[in-house]
Amino acid sequence: MDIIRIILSILLPPLGVFLQVGIGLQFWINILLTLFGYVPGIIHALYIILTRD
């Protein structure tokens, strides 16, 4: 399942974070980072997916 989240995080970072943690603080942070720049959103999404169980 993580590989699907990683692929979705590269295509649409907030979706990957949503699938990992739901709608919460990390989701909203990721939306802001994605709006400021696509790459920071991807980095944050990958960090959330790879560090959370």
Backbone bond lengths (Angstrom), bond angles and torsions (degrees), N, CA, C in turn:
res aa  C-N    CA-C-N  psi(-1)  N-CA   C-N-CA  omega(-1)  CA-C   N-CA-C  phi
1 M - - - 1.455 - - 1.526 111.01 -
2 D 1.345 117.45 -31.17 1.461 119.46 180.00 1.518 112.12 -62.62
3 I 1.322 118.18 -35.38 1.465 120.27 -178.91 1.525 110.31 -64.72
4 I 1.321 117.34 -35.78 1.465 120.96 177.83 1.523 109.48 -67.43
5 R 1.330 117.34 -42.41 1.467 120.60 177.70 1.517 111.52 -63.86
6 I 1.318 117.39 -38.02 1.464 120.70 179.39 1.519 110.45 -65.50
7 I 1.315 117.20 -44.62 1.469 120.92 178.61 1.523 110.17 -62.94
8 L 1.327 117.22 -44.24 1.469 120.20 178.29 1.523 111.62 -65.19
9 S 1.327 117.00 -32.45 1.462 120.35 178.76 1.517 111.89 -68.77
10 I 1.298 117.09 -31.12 1.460 120.02 177.23 1.525 109.70 -73.72
11 L 1.320 116.90 -38.48 1.465 120.33 -179.99 1.526 112.66 -77.16
12 L 1.327 116.50 -44.64 1.467 122.19 -177.74 1.534 107.81 -147.52
13 P 1.335 117.08 92.30 1.463 121.48 -171.87 1.534 115.45 -53.68
14 P 1.342 121.16 -44.42 1.467 118.24 -179.40 1.530 113.71 -62.14
15 L 1.310 117.91 -29.30 1.461 120.34 178.71 1.525 111.18 -66.18
16 G 1.323 116.94 -42.26 1.456 119.99 177.41 1.517 112.52 -62.48
17 V 1.337 116.84 -41.00 1.461 120.82 178.20 1.523 109.99 -67.67
18 F 1.316 117.50 -40.64 1.463 121.12 178.45 1.523 111.20 -59.92
19 L 1.317 117.07 -42.79 1.462 120.04 179.70 1.527 111.92 -67.11
20 Q 1.321 116.82 -27.26 1.463 120.22 -179.25 1.525 112.27 -83.86
21 V 1.344 117.85 -47.54 1.469 120.22 -171.79 1.520 114.40 -120.73
22 G 1.318 118.29 -7.42 1.456 120.34 -177.38 1.528 110.84 80.73
23 I 1.328 115.43 -168.05 1.462 119.74 179.89 1.523 107.59 -85.08
24 G 1.301 114.60 110.55 1.458 121.49 -179.44 1.520 108.68 -157.92
25 L 1.301 115.80 -163.31 1.458 121.17 -177.09 1.523 111.98 -60.95
26 Q 1.327 117.44 -44.51 1.469 120.37 -178.87 1.522 112.11 -63.52
27 F 1.314 117.12 -34.50 1.468 121.47 177.26 1.524 110.79 -63.30
28 W 1.333 116.72 -46.81 1.465 120.55 -178.56 1.520 111.53 -69.43
29 I 1.327 117.49 -36.01 1.466 120.40 175.15 1.511 109.95 -61.91
30 N 1.318 116.12 -41.58 1.460 119.67 -179.73 1.518 111.48 -66.30
31 I 1.313 118.39 -37.59 1.468 119.96 176.81 1.522 110.14 -62.18
32 L 1.330 117.05 -43.78 1.468 119.91 178.30 1.524 111.65 -62.95
33 L 1.320 116.93 -44.85 1.459 119.77 178.96 1.523 111.60 -62.83
34 T 1.315 117.06 -38.46 1.461 120.62 178.72 1.529 110.91 -67.08
35 L 1.324 117.16 -36.38 1.460 119.99 177.38 1.526 111.43 -68.32
36 F 1.326 116.86 -36.79 1.466 120.36 179.08 1.515 111.68 -72.79
37 G 1.302 116.59 -30.15 1.459 121.60 179.35 1.512 109.42 -177.58
38 Y 1.295 115.91 139.07 1.461 120.48 -175.65 1.529 111.89 -65.09
39 V 1.323 116.83 -41.21 1.465 121.21 -176.92 1.533 112.22 -65.60
40 P 1.352 120.55 -44.38 1.469 118.39 176.17 1.533 112.83 -59.48
41 G 1.317 117.22 -34.74 1.459 120.74 176.78 1.515 111.99 -64.24
42 I 1.321 116.50 -40.42 1.463 121.05 178.52 1.523 110.50 -66.26
43 I 1.328 116.41 -44.96 1.464 120.17 -179.47 1.522 110.69 -61.23
44 H 1.318 116.78 -44.72 1.469 120.47 179.56 1.534 110.48 -64.33
45 A 1.307 117.29 -43.21 1.469 120.64 -179.72 1.523 110.89 -62.32
46 L 1.315 117.09 -44.46 1.460 119.62 179.24 1.533 110.57 -65.21
47 Y 1.310 117.04 -38.41 1.466 120.31 177.51 1.529 110.40 -60.90
48 I 1.322 117.19 -46.34 1.463 121.14 -179.75 1.530 110.71 -62.71
49 I 1.307 117.28 -45.03 1.468 120.73 -177.20 1.531 111.64 -67.67
50 L 1.316 117.28 -40.79 1.460 119.91 -175.14 1.529 113.33 -80.28
51 T 1.333 118.69 -21.11 1.459 119.65 -177.98 1.523 113.53 -99.77
52 R 1.297 118.60 -18.50 1.468 121.13 -179.37 1.509 110.41 -94.98
53 D 1.312 115.92 144.56 1.478 120.89 177.73 1.501 110.53 -94.73
